Amino acid sequence: MTNPFDAPDAEYYALINDQDQYSLWPAAMDVPAGWSVAHGPADRESCVDHIEVNWTDMRPAR
């Protein structure tokens, strides 16, 4: 079985939580509680690019 986080041809989301932290998430899986979609669904590269541009500080917001 292929890891759903590494599938190159799958669609993904860039998720964000209330601490302004981001996560790459497979669009085929339910968005976990406490997270919302910031970008996507889109290809993996587009979501990773969105995260890299918008998540400039890895520390939690609060």
All heavy atoms as a GROMACS GRO file, in nm:
protein
  492
    1MET      N    1   0.084  -0.118   0.000
    1MET     CA    2   0.000   0.000   0.000
    1MET      C    3   0.089   0.126   0.000
    1MET      O    4   0.187   0.135   0.070
    1MET     CB    5  -0.091  -0.001   0.122
    1MET     CG    6  -0.176   0.122   0.133
    1MET     SD    7  -0.308   0.097   0.254
    1MET     CE    8  -0.410   0.229   0.206
    2THR      N    9   0.049   0.223  -0.077
    2THR     CA   10   0.123   0.348  -0.089
    2THR      C   11   0.083   0.443   0.024
    2THR      O   12  -0.033   0.452   0.060
    2THR     CB   13   0.092   0.415  -0.224
    2THR    OG1   14   0.125   0.325  -0.328
    2THR    CG2   15   0.171   0.541  -0.242
    3ASN      N   16   0.180   0.515   0.076
    3ASN     CA   17   0.154   0.616   0.177
    3ASN      C   18   0.074   0.729   0.113
    3ASN      O   19   0.121   0.790   0.016
    3ASN     CB   20   0.286   0.668   0.232
    3ASN     CG   21   0.270   0.770   0.341
    3ASN    OD1   22   0.166   0.834   0.355
    3ASN    ND2   23   0.374   0.786   0.420
    4PRO      N   24  -0.047   0.761   0.163
    4PRO     CA   25  -0.130   0.865   0.100
    4PRO      C   26  -0.068   1.004   0.106
    4PRO      O   27  -0.108   1.093   0.032
    4PRO     CB   28  -0.260   0.859   0.179
    4PRO     CG   29  -0.224   0.800   0.310
    4PRO     CD   30  -0.110   0.704   0.282
    5PHE      N   31   0.031   1.024   0.190
    5PHE     CA   32   0.097   1.154   0.201
    5PHE      C   33   0.208   1.171   0.097
    5PHE      O   34   0.261   1.281   0.082
    5PHE     CB   35   0.155   1.175   0.341
    5PHE     CG   36   0.049   1.190   0.446
    5PHE    CD1   37  -0.005   1.080   0.509
    5PHE    CD2   38   0.000   1.316   0.479
    5PHE    CE1   39  -0.106   1.095   0.604
    5PHE    CE2   40  -0.100   1.331   0.574
    5PHE     CZ   41  -0.152   1.220   0.636
    6ASP      N   42   0.242   1.064   0.027
    6ASP     CA   43   0.351   1.067  -0.071
    6ASP      C   44   0.305   1.040  -0.213
    6ASP      O   45   0.388   1.038  -0.304
    6ASP     CB   46   0.458   0.964  -0.034
    6ASP     CG   47   0.529   0.997   0.095
    6ASP    OD1   48   0.540   1.117   0.128
    6ASP    OD2   49   0.574   0.904   0.163
    7ALA      N   50   0.176   1.019  -0.236
    7ALA     CA   51   0.127   0.986  -0.370
    7ALA      C   52   0.143   1.107  -0.462
    7ALA      O   53   0.079   1.211  -0.440
    7ALA     CB   54  -0.018   0.942  -0.362
    8PRO      N   55   0.228   1.098  -0.563
    8PRO     CA   56   0.257   1.214  -0.647
    8PRO      C   57   0.139   1.261  -0.732
    8PRO      O   58   0.131   1.379  -0.768
    8PRO     CB   59   0.373   1.167  -0.735
    8PRO     CG   60   0.364   1.019  -0.735
    8PRO     CD   61   0.304   0.980  -0.603
    9ASP      N   62   0.047   1.172  -0.767
    9ASP     CA   63  -0.065   1.208  -0.854
    9ASP      C   64  -0.195   1.234  -0.780
    9ASP      O   65  -0.298   1.257  -0.843
    9ASP     CB   66  -0.087   1.097  -0.958
    9ASP     CG   67   0.034   1.082  -1.050
    9ASP    OD1   68   0.102   1.183  -1.075
    9ASP    OD2   69   0.059   0.970  -1.097
   10ALA      N   70  -0.192   1.233  -0.648
   10ALA     CA   71  -0.313   1.255  -0.569
   10ALA      C   72  -0.338   1.404  -0.552
   10ALA      O   73  -0.252   1.488  -0.579
   10ALA     CB   74  -0.298   1.188  -0.432
   11GLU      N   75  -0.459   1.437  -0.507
   11GLU     CA   76  -0.489   1.576  -0.471
   11GLU      C   77  -0.470   1.593  -0.321
   11GLU      O   78  -0.491   1.500  -0.244
   11GLU     CB   79  -0.634   1.610  -0.508
   11GLU     CG   80  -0.654   1.626  -0.657
   11GLU     CD   81  -0.784   1.694  -0.688
   11GLU    OE1   82  -0.888   1.656  -0.629
   11GLU    OE2   83  -0.784   1.784  -0.773
   12TYR      N   84  -0.432   1.714  -0.283
   12TYR     CA   85  -0.401   1.745  -0.144
   12TYR      C   86  -0.466   1.875  -0.103
   12TYR      O   87  -0.513   1.953  -0.186
   12TYR     CB   88  -0.249   1.759  -0.126
   12TYR     CG   89  -0.175   1.630  -0.142
   12TYR    CD1   90  -0.133   1.587  -0.267
   12TYR    CD2   91  -0.147   1.550  -0.033
   12TYR    CE1   92  -0.066   1.467  -0.283
   12TYR    CE2   93  -0.080   1.430  -0.047
   12TYR     CZ   94  -0.040   1.389  -0.173
   12TYR     OH   95   0.027   1.271  -0.187
   13TYR      N   96  -0.465   1.896   0.028
   13TYR     CA   97  -0.502   2.024   0.088
   13TYR      C   98  -0.380   2.077   0.163
   13TYR      O   99  -0.299   2.000   0.213
   13TYR     CB  100  -0.613   2.009   0.192
   13TYR     CG  101  -0.746   1.966   0.141
   13TYR    CD1  102  -0.809   1.853   0.193
   13TYR    CD2  103  -0.815   2.039   0.045
   13TYR    CE1  104  -0.934   1.814   0.150
   13TYR    CE2  105  -0.939   2.000   0.000
   13TYR     CZ  106  -0.999   1.888   0.053
   13TYR     OH  107  -1.124   1.849   0.010
   14ALA      N  108  -0.371   2.207   0.173
   14ALA     CA  109  -0.285   2.271   0.271
   14ALA      C  110  -0.379   2.311   0.383
   14ALA      O  111  -0.471   2.390   0.362
   14ALA     CB  112  -0.215   2.393   0.212
   15LEU      N  113  -0.362   2.251   0.499
   15LEU     CA  114  -0.449   2.279   0.613
   15LEU      C  115  -0.383   2.380   0.705
   15LEU      O  116  -0.260   2.392   0.709
   15LEU     CB  117  -0.477   2.150   0.692
   15LEU     CG  118  -0.540   2.034   0.617
   15LEU    CD1  119  -0.564   1.918   0.715
   15LEU    CD2  120  -0.669   2.075   0.549
   16ILE      N  121  -0.466   2.447   0.784
   16ILE     CA  122  -0.417   2.540   0.885
   16ILE      C  123  -0.497   2.518   1.013
   16ILE      O  124  -0.616   2.485   1.007
   16ILE     CB  125  -0.425   2.687   0.837
   16ILE    CG1  126  -0.351   2.780   0.934
   16ILE    CG2  127  -0.568   2.728   0.811
   16ILE    CD1  128  -0.330   2.921   0.878
   17ASN      N  129  -0.431   2.533   1.128
   17ASN     CA  130  -0.503   2.520   1.255
   17ASN      C  131  -0.511   2.657   1.324
   17ASN      O  132  -0.464   2.757   1.271
   17ASN     CB  133  -0.440   2.414   1.346
   17ASN     CG  134  -0.300   2.449   1.394
   17ASN    OD1  135  -0.256   2.564   1.388
   17ASN    ND2  136  -0.229   2.349   1.443
   18ASP      N  137  -0.569   2.660   1.442
   18ASP     CA  138  -0.589   2.788   1.512
   18ASP      C  139  -0.459   2.847   1.567
   18ASP      O  140  -0.458   2.959   1.618
   18ASP     CB  141  -0.694   2.776   1.621
   18ASP     CG  142  -0.657   2.679   1.731
   18ASP    OD1  143  -0.554   2.609   1.719
   18ASP    OD2  144  -0.731   2.671   1.829
   19GLN      N  145  -0.350   2.775   1.555
   19GLN     CA  146  -0.218   2.824   1.595
   19GLN      C  147  -0.138   2.872   1.474
   19GLN      O  148  -0.018   2.895   1.482
   19GLN     CB  149  -0.140   2.714   1.668
   19GLN     CG  150  -0.202   2.671   1.798
   19GLN     CD  151  -0.192   2.779   1.904
   19GLN    OE1  152  -0.086   2.836   1.923
   19GLN    NE2  153  -0.301   2.807   1.971
   20ASP      N  154  -0.206   2.883   1.359
   20ASP     CA  155  -0.144   2.924   1.232
   20ASP      C  156  -0.032   2.829   1.188
   20ASP      O  157   0.065   2.869   1.124
   20ASP     CB  158  -0.091   3.068   1.238
   20ASP     CG  159  -0.204   3.169   1.253
   20ASP    OD1  160  -0.317   3.141   1.206
   20ASP    OD2  161  -0.180   3.275   1.312
   21GLN      N  162  -0.047   2.700   1.223
   21GLN     CA  163   0.045   2.598   1.177
   21GLN      C  164  -0.019   2.528   1.057
   21GLN      O  165  -0.141   2.513   1.050
   21GLN     CB  166   0.072   2.497   1.288
   21GLN     CG  167   0.143   2.559   1.406
   21GLN     CD  168   0.150   2.464   1.524
   21GLN    OE1  169   0.049   2.407   1.564
   21GLN    NE2  170   0.270   2.449   1.579
   22TYR      N  171   0.063   2.486   0.963
   22TYR     CA  172   0.015   2.424   0.840
   22TYR      C  173   0.046   2.276   0.835
   22TYR      O  174   0.138   2.228   0.901
   22TYR     CB  175   0.081   2.492   0.719
   22TYR     CG  176   0.021   2.626   0.686
   22TYR    CD1  177   0.061   2.740   0.753
   22TYR    CD2  178  -0.076   2.638   0.588
   22TYR    CE1  179   0.007   2.864   0.724
   22TYR    CE2  180  -0.131   2.761   0.557
   22TYR     CZ  181  -0.089   2.874   0.625
   22TYR     OH  182  -0.144   2.996   0.595
   23SER      N  183  -0.030   2.205   0.752
   23SER     CA  184  -0.007   2.064   0.730
   23SER      C  185  -0.049   2.028   0.588
   23SER      O  186  -0.150   2.079   0.538
   23SER     CB  187  -0.089   1.981   0.829
   23SER     OG  188  -0.070   1.842   0.805
   24LEU      N  189   0.027   1.943   0.523
   24LEU     CA  190  -0.011   1.885   0.395
   24LEU      C  191  -0.104   1.768   0.425
   24LEU      O  192  -0.073   1.686   0.512
   24LEU     CB  193   0.114   1.838   0.320
   24LEU     CG  194   0.091   1.773   0.185
   24LEU    CD1  195   0.038   1.877   0.085
   24LEU    CD2  196   0.219   1.711   0.134
   25TRP      N  197  -0.218   1.760   0.355
   25TRP     CA  198  -0.317   1.657   0.387
   25TRP      C  199  -0.378   1.601   0.260
   25TRP      O  200  -0.420   1.678   0.173
   25TRP     CB  201  -0.426   1.717   0.476
   25TRP     CG  202  -0.506   1.613   0.546
   25TRP    CD1  203  -0.631   1.568   0.512
   25TRP    CD2  204  -0.468   1.538   0.660
   25TRP    NE1  205  -0.671   1.470   0.598
   25TRP    CE2  206  -0.572   1.450   0.691
   25TRP    CE3  207  -0.354   1.537   0.740
   25TRP    CZ2  208  -0.566   1.362   0.797
   25TRP    CZ3  209  -0.347   1.450   0.846
   25TRP    CH2  210  -0.453   1.364   0.875
   26PRO      N  211  -0.386   1.468   0.246
   26PRO     CA  212  -0.451   1.409   0.128
   26PRO      C  213  -0.599   1.448   0.121
   26PRO      O  214  -0.672   1.438   0.220
   26PRO     CB  215  -0.436   1.258   0.151
   26PRO     CG  216  -0.327   1.244   0.252
   26PRO     CD  217  -0.333   1.367   0.338
   27ALA      N  218  -0.643   1.494   0.004
   27ALA     CA  219  -0.782   1.536  -0.013
   27ALA      C  220  -0.879   1.418   0.000
   27ALA      O  221  -0.997   1.438   0.029
   27ALA     CB  222  -0.800   1.605  -0.148
   28ALA      N  223  -0.831   1.296  -0.019
   28ALA     CA  224  -0.915   1.178  -0.009
   28ALA      C  225  -0.950   1.143   0.137
   28ALA      O  226  -1.037   1.061   0.162
   28ALA     CB  227  -0.848   1.059  -0.076
   29MET      N  228  -0.882   1.205   0.232
   29MET     CA  229  -0.905   1.179   0.374
   29MET      C  230  -0.982   1.294   0.435
   29MET      O  231  -0.969   1.409   0.392
   29MET     CB  232  -0.772   1.160   0.447
   29MET     CG  233  -0.692   1.042   0.396
   29MET     SD  234  -0.526   1.031   0.469
   29MET     CE  235  -0.565   0.998   0.638
   30ASP      N  236  -1.063   1.265   0.536
   30ASP     CA  237  -1.138   1.369   0.607
   30ASP      C  238  -1.041   1.466   0.675
   30ASP      O  239  -0.939   1.424   0.730
   30ASP     CB  240  -1.230   1.309   0.714
   30ASP     CG  241  -1.345   1.230   0.653
   30ASP    OD1  242  -1.381   1.254   0.536
   30ASP    OD2  243  -1.400   1.144   0.724
   31VAL      N  244  -1.076   1.593   0.671
   31VAL     CA  245  -0.997   1.695   0.741
   31VAL      C  246  -1.013   1.673   0.891
   31VAL      O  247  -1.126   1.664   0.940
   31VAL     CB  248  -1.042   1.837   0.701
   31VAL    CG1  249  -0.971   1.943   0.783
   31VAL    CG2  250  -1.020   1.859   0.551
   32PRO      N  251  -0.904   1.660   0.965
   32PRO     CA  252  -0.914   1.633   1.109
   32PRO      C  253  -0.971   1.754   1.185
   32PRO      O  254  -0.959   1.869   1.142
   32PRO     CB  255  -0.771   1.604   1.152
   32PRO     CG  256  -0.683   1.655   1.044
   32PRO     CD  257  -0.765   1.665   0.919
   33ALA      N  258  -1.031   1.724   1.298
   33ALA     CA  259  -1.088   1.828   1.384
   33ALA      C  260  -0.979   1.928   1.423
   33ALA      O  261  -0.864   1.891   1.448
   33ALA     CB  262  -1.148   1.765   1.510
   34GLY      N  263  -1.016   2.056   1.423
   34GLY     CA  264  -0.922   2.160   1.462
   34GLY      C  265  -0.843   2.217   1.345
   34GLY      O  266  -0.763   2.308   1.364
   35TRP      N  267  -0.863   2.163   1.227
   35TRP     CA  268  -0.793   2.209   1.107
   35TRP      C  269  -0.895   2.255   1.004
   35TRP      O  270  -1.007   2.206   1.000
   35TRP     CB  271  -0.708   2.096   1.047
   35TRP     CG  272  -0.595   2.055   1.134
   35TRP    CD1  273  -0.600   1.966   1.238
   35TRP    CD2  274  -0.461   2.101   1.128
   35TRP    NE1  275  -0.476   1.955   1.296
   35TRP    CE2  276  -0.389   2.036   1.229
   35TRP    CE3  277  -0.394   2.190   1.045
   35TRP    CZ2  278  -0.254   2.058   1.251
   35TRP    CZ3  279  -0.259   2.212   1.066
   35TRP    CH2  280  -0.190   2.145   1.169
   36SER      N  281  -0.854   2.349   0.918
   36SER     CA  282  -0.940   2.393   0.808
   36SER      C  283  -0.855   2.404   0.682
   36SER      O  284  -0.732   2.415   0.688
   36SER     CB  285  -1.008   2.526   0.840
   36SER     OG  286  -0.912   2.625   0.864
   37VAL      N  287  -0.922   2.401   0.569
   37VAL     CA  288  -0.854   2.406   0.440
   37VAL      C  289  -0.809   2.549   0.410
   37VAL      O  290  -0.891   2.641   0.410
   37VAL     CB  291  -0.944   2.352   0.327
   37VAL    CG1  292  -0.877   2.367   0.192
   37VAL    CG2  293  -0.982   2.206   0.353
   38ALA      N  294  -0.681   2.567   0.386
   38ALA     CA  295  -0.626   2.696   0.349
   38ALA      C  296  -0.602   2.704   0.198
   38ALA      O  297  -0.598   2.813   0.141
   38ALA     CB  298  -0.494   2.722   0.422
   39HIS      N  299  -0.587   2.588   0.133
   39HIS     CA  300  -0.558   2.583  -0.009
   39HIS      C  301  -0.595   2.444  -0.061
   39HIS      O  302  -0.571   2.345   0.005
   39HIS     CB  303  -0.409   2.610  -0.033
   39HIS     CG  304  -0.369   2.606  -0.177
   39HIS    ND1  305  -0.391   2.709  -0.264
   39HIS    CD2  306  -0.306   2.509  -0.248
   39HIS    CE1  307  -0.344   2.678  -0.383
   39HIS    NE2  308  -0.291   2.557  -0.376
   40GLY      N  309  -0.651   2.439  -0.180
   40GLY     CA  310  -0.680   2.311  -0.242
   40GLY      C  311  -0.827   2.280  -0.243
   40GLY      O  312  -0.908   2.362  -0.197
   41PRO      N  313  -0.863   2.167  -0.300
   41PRO     CA  314  -0.771   2.061  -0.339
   41PRO      C  315  -0.689   2.101  -0.461
   41PRO      O  316  -0.735   2.171  -0.550
   41PRO     CB  317  -0.863   1.944  -0.371
   41PRO     CG  318  -0.994   2.004  -0.409
   41PRO     CD  319  -1.004   2.132  -0.331
   42ALA      N  320  -0.566   2.053  -0.461
   42ALA     CA  321  -0.473   2.083  -0.569
   42ALA      C  322  -0.364   1.976  -0.569
   42ALA      O  323  -0.360   1.889  -0.481
   42ALA     CB  324  -0.412   2.221  -0.548
   43ASP      N  325  -0.274   1.986  -0.666
   43ASP     CA  326  -0.164   1.890  -0.670
   43ASP      C  327  -0.071   1.913  -0.552
   43ASP      O  328  -0.073   2.018  -0.487
   43ASP     CB  329  -0.088   1.900  -0.804
   43ASP     CG  330  -0.028   2.037  -0.826
   43ASP    OD1  331   0.083   2.060  -0.774
   43ASP    OD2  332  -0.092   2.120  -0.892
   44ARG      N  333   0.010   1.813  -0.524
   44ARG     CA  334   0.098   1.816  -0.406
   44ARG      C  335   0.192   1.936  -0.410
   44ARG      O  336   0.210   2.006  -0.310
   44ARG     CB  337   0.177   1.685  -0.399
   44ARG     CG  338   0.254   1.666  -0.271
   44ARG     CD  339   0.324   1.529  -0.271
   44ARG     NE  340   0.363   1.489  -0.139
   44ARG     CZ  341   0.467   1.538  -0.073
   44ARG    NH1  342   0.542   1.631  -0.127
   44ARG    NH2  343   0.495   1.493   0.049
   45GLU      N  344   0.253   1.962  -0.525
   45GLU     CA  345   0.349   2.071  -0.536
   45GLU      C  346   0.284   2.207  -0.507
   45GLU      O  347   0.342   2.291  -0.438
   45GLU     CB  348   0.410   2.072  -0.676
   45GLU     CG  349   0.515   2.179  -0.694
   45GLU     CD  350   0.579   2.176  -0.832
   45GLU    OE1  351   0.548   2.088  -0.914
   45GLU    OE2  352   0.661   2.266  -0.856
   46SER      N  353   0.164   2.227  -0.555
   46SER     CA  354   0.092   2.354  -0.531
   46SER      C  355   0.066   2.373  -0.382
   46SER      O  356   0.081   2.483  -0.329
   46SER     CB  357  -0.038   2.355  -0.610
   46SER     OG  358  -0.115   2.468  -0.578
   47CYS      N  359   0.027   2.266  -0.314
   47CYS     CA  360  -0.001   2.276  -0.170
   47CYS      C  361   0.126   2.299  -0.090
   47CYS      O  362   0.128   2.381   0.002
   47CYS     CB  363  -0.074   2.151  -0.122
   47CYS     SG  364  -0.243   2.140  -0.184
   48VAL      N  365   0.234   2.230  -0.126
   48VAL     CA  366   0.362   2.250  -0.057
   48VAL      C  367   0.410   2.392  -0.080
   48VAL      O  368   0.457   2.460   0.013
   48VAL     CB  369   0.466   2.146  -0.104
   48VAL    CG1  370   0.606   2.182  -0.055
   48VAL    CG2  371   0.427   2.007  -0.056
   49ASP      N  372   0.396   2.443  -0.203
   49ASP     CA  373   0.436   2.581  -0.231
   49ASP      C  374   0.354   2.679  -0.146
   49ASP      O  375   0.410   2.775  -0.092
   49ASP     CB  376   0.416   2.614  -0.380
   49ASP     CG  377   0.517   2.547  -0.469
   49ASP    OD1  378   0.618   2.494  -0.418
   49ASP    OD2  379   0.493   2.546  -0.593
   50HIS      N  380   0.225   2.655  -0.134
   50HIS     CA  381   0.139   2.742  -0.052
   50HIS      C  382   0.188   2.744   0.093
   50HIS      O  383   0.198   2.850   0.155
   50HIS     CB  384  -0.007   2.696  -0.058
   50HIS     CG  385  -0.097   2.779   0.024
   50HIS    ND1  386  -0.153   2.896  -0.021
   50HIS    CD2  387  -0.141   2.764   0.152
   50HIS    CE1  388  -0.227   2.949   0.075
   50HIS    NE2  389  -0.221   2.871   0.181
   51ILE      N  390   0.219   2.627   0.146
   51ILE     CA  391   0.267   2.617   0.284
   51ILE      C  392   0.400   2.691   0.299
   51ILE      O  393   0.418   2.768   0.394
   51ILE     CB  394   0.279   2.470   0.327
   51ILE    CG1  395   0.139   2.407   0.338
   51ILE    CG2  396   0.355   2.457   0.459
   51ILE    CD1  397   0.138   2.256   0.354
   52GLU      N  398   0.492   2.672   0.206
   52GLU     CA  399   0.623   2.736   0.217
   52GLU      C  400   0.613   2.888   0.210
   52GLU      O  401   0.687   2.958   0.279
   52GLU     CB  402   0.715   2.684   0.107
   52GLU     CG  403   0.760   2.542   0.132
   52GLU     CD  404   0.848   2.486   0.021
   52GLU    OE1  405   0.866   2.553  -0.083
   52GLU    OE2  406   0.898   2.375   0.040
   53VAL      N  407   0.521   2.941   0.131
   53VAL     CA  408   0.504   3.086   0.118
   53VAL      C  409   0.437   3.145   0.242
   53VAL      O  410   0.473   3.254   0.288
   53VAL     CB  411   0.424   3.120  -0.010
   53VAL    CG1  412   0.377   3.264  -0.009
   53VAL    CG2  413   0.507   3.091  -0.133
   54ASN      N  414   0.339   3.074   0.297
   54ASN     CA  415   0.256   3.130   0.403
   54ASN      C  416   0.298   3.095   0.545
   54ASN      O  417   0.261   3.165   0.639
   54ASN     CB  418   0.110   3.089   0.382
   54ASN     CG  419   0.053   3.154   0.260
   54ASN    OD1  420   0.018   3.271   0.264
   54ASN    ND2  421   0.047   3.083   0.150
   55TRP      N  422   0.374   2.988   0.564
   55TRP     CA  423   0.414   2.945   0.698
   55TRP      C  424   0.558   2.986   0.719
   55TRP      O  425   0.650   2.906   0.702
   55TRP     CB  426   0.394   2.798   0.716
   55TRP     CG  427   0.398   2.750   0.858
   55TRP    CD1  428   0.392   2.824   0.970
   55TRP    CD2  429   0.412   2.614   0.900
   55TRP    NE1  430   0.398   2.745   1.083
   55TRP    CE2  431   0.410   2.614   1.041
   55TRP    CE3  432   0.424   2.494   0.835
   55TRP    CZ2  433   0.420   2.498   1.116
   55TRP    CZ3  434   0.434   2.378   0.910
   55TRP    CH2  435   0.432   2.380   1.049
   56THR      N  436   0.578   3.108   0.754
   56THR     CA  437   0.713   3.162   0.767
   56THR      C  438   0.770   3.148   0.907
   56THR      O  439   0.889   3.168   0.928
   56THR     CB  440   0.716   3.310   0.724
   56THR    OG1  441   0.624   3.383   0.805
   56THR    CG2  442   0.677   3.324   0.577
   57ASP      N  443   0.686   3.119   1.005
   57ASP     CA  444   0.730   3.106   1.144
   57ASP      C  445   0.671   2.977   1.200
   57ASP      O  446   0.551   2.965   1.215
   57ASP     CB  447   0.682   3.226   1.227
   57ASP     CG  448   0.740   3.227   1.367
   57ASP    OD1  449   0.799   3.125   1.410
   57ASP    OD2  450   0.726   3.330   1.434
   58MET      N  451   0.756   2.879   1.226
   58MET     CA  452   0.711   2.746   1.270
   58MET      C  453   0.654   2.745   1.411
   58MET      O  454   0.587   2.651   1.450
   58MET     CB  455   0.827   2.646   1.263
   58MET     CG  456   0.888   2.632   1.126
   58MET     SD  457   0.788   2.536   1.013
   58MET     CE  458   0.825   2.373   1.066
   59ARG      N  459   0.676   2.852   1.487
   59ARG     CA  460   0.625   2.854   1.624
   59ARG      C  461   0.474   2.872   1.626
   59ARG      O  462   0.419   2.942   1.540
   59ARG     CB  463   0.690   2.967   1.703
   59ARG     CG  464   0.840   2.950   1.723
   59ARG     CD  465   0.899   3.071   1.784
   59ARG     NE  466   0.885   3.184   1.690
   59ARG     CZ  467   0.923   3.307   1.716
   59ARG    NH1  468   0.977   3.336   1.831
   59ARG    NH2  469   0.906   3.401   1.625
   60PRO      N  470   0.404   2.812   1.722
   60PRO     CA  471   0.261   2.835   1.734
   60PRO      C  472   0.232   2.984   1.751
   60PRO      O  473   0.312   3.058   1.810
   60PRO     CB  474   0.220   2.758   1.860
   60PRO     CG  475   0.328   2.657   1.879
   60PRO     CD  476   0.454   2.720   1.824
   61ALA      N  477   0.118   3.030   1.701
   61ALA     CA  478   0.081   3.172   1.706
   61ALA      C  479   0.060   3.219   1.849
   61ALA      O  480   0.080   3.334   1.881
   61ALA     CB  481  -0.044   3.197   1.623
   62ARG      N  482   0.016   3.132   1.936
   62ARG     CA  483  -0.013   3.170   2.074
   62ARG      C  484   0.068   3.089   2.171
   62ARG      O  485   0.106   2.986   2.159
   62ARG     CB  486  -0.162   3.150   2.103
   62ARG     CG  487  -0.245   3.240   2.018
   62ARG     CD  488  -0.393   3.210   2.036
   62ARG     NE  489  -0.460   3.258   1.918
   62ARG     CZ  490  -0.511   3.181   1.822
   62ARG    NH1  491  -0.504   3.052   1.830
   62ARG    NH2  492  -0.570   3.233   1.719
   0.00000   0.00000   0.00000
